Amino acid sequence: MATRLCPTCINIALKEKTLSDRQTKIDICPKCRGGWFDATELSRVLSVAINDLDPPADAEASDRKCPKCEMMLTRFDYPDTSIEVDMCRGCSGIWLDRGEFSMLNRDRAKHQDRAKLQEKEIAALPKPKTFKEAVVSFVDRMMVKFDV
């Protein structure tokens, strides 16, 4: 296997690190402490990760190179967060700067908690008996949601 270089520090070799699950090995930069996750590694260790993530079509080009295949990375905000990540369109690996793993975990967990709460609120609503009741209920909720 060729030496993988840090996409941030450029000339620093990444060091392999085995994570707490004792199965997943990621590459860490000893200088900047950023981490490279090969295609499926992030979803194996981050319970709130998105499986089969693809960069959005409008994602911008990064100034960083993929440590695995040396293509230019693509930069975008990880879905449902404000955390900017770099991803390779070629091998689907993801580069996280120091601290971004923890921030992703926190922000994605908050998003999932909000989604679960909304599902519970919707399930608790009384079921309309007629189409007219359903329309009136929908309009009432929209007026409250948009403060009309």
Residue pairs with C-beta under 8 A, 6 or more apart in sequence:
3 13
3 14
4 13
4 14
4 27
4 36
4 67
4 68
5 11
5 12
5 13
5 14
5 65
5 67
6 12
6 13
6 14
6 29
6 31
6 32
6 34
6 67
7 34
7 36
7 62
7 64
7 65
7 66
7 67
7 73
7 86
7 95
8 29
8 32
8 34
8 64
8 95
8 97
9 29
9 31
9 32
12 29
12 30
12 31
12 32
14 27
14 28
14 29
14 36
14 67
15 27
15 28
15 29
15 30
16 25
16 26
16 27
16 28
17 25
17 26
17 27
17 28
17 35
18 24
18 25
19 25
19 26
19 45
20 45
21 44
21 45
23 44
24 41
24 44
24 45
25 41
26 35
26 36
26 37
26 38
26 41
26 45
27 35
27 36
27 67
28 34
28 35
28 36
29 35
32 97
32 98
33 98
34 95
34 96
34 97
34 98
35 95
35 96
35 101
36 67
36 68
36 93
36 94
36 95
37 45
37 93
37 94
37 95
37 96
38 68
38 91
38 93
39 91
39 92
39 93
42 49
42 94
42 96
43 49
43 50
43 51
46 101
46 104
46 105
46 108
47 105
48 104
48 105
48 108
48 109
48 111
48 112
49 104
49 108
50 78
50 79
53 78
53 79
53 87
53 92
53 94
54 92
55 74
55 76
55 87
55 89
56 76
59 74
59 75
59 76
59 87
60 74
60 75
60 76
61 72
61 73
61 74
61 75
62 72
62 73
62 74
62 75
62 86
63 72
64 72
64 73
64 86
64 95
65 71
65 72
65 73
66 72
66 73
66 88
66 90
66 91
66 93
67 93
67 95
68 88
68 91
68 93
69 88
69 90
69 91
71 88
71 89
71 90
71 91
73 86
73 87
73 88
73 95
74 86
74 87
74 88
74 89
75 84
75 85
75 86
76 84
76 85
76 87
77 83
77 84
77 85
78 84
78 85
78 104
78 107
78 108
80 107
80 108
80 111
81 103
81 104
81 107
81 108
81 111
82 107
83 100
83 103
83 104
83 107
85 94
85 95
85 96
85 100
85 104
86 94
86 95
87 93
87 94
87 95
88 94
96 104
125 137
128 134
128 136
128 137
142 148
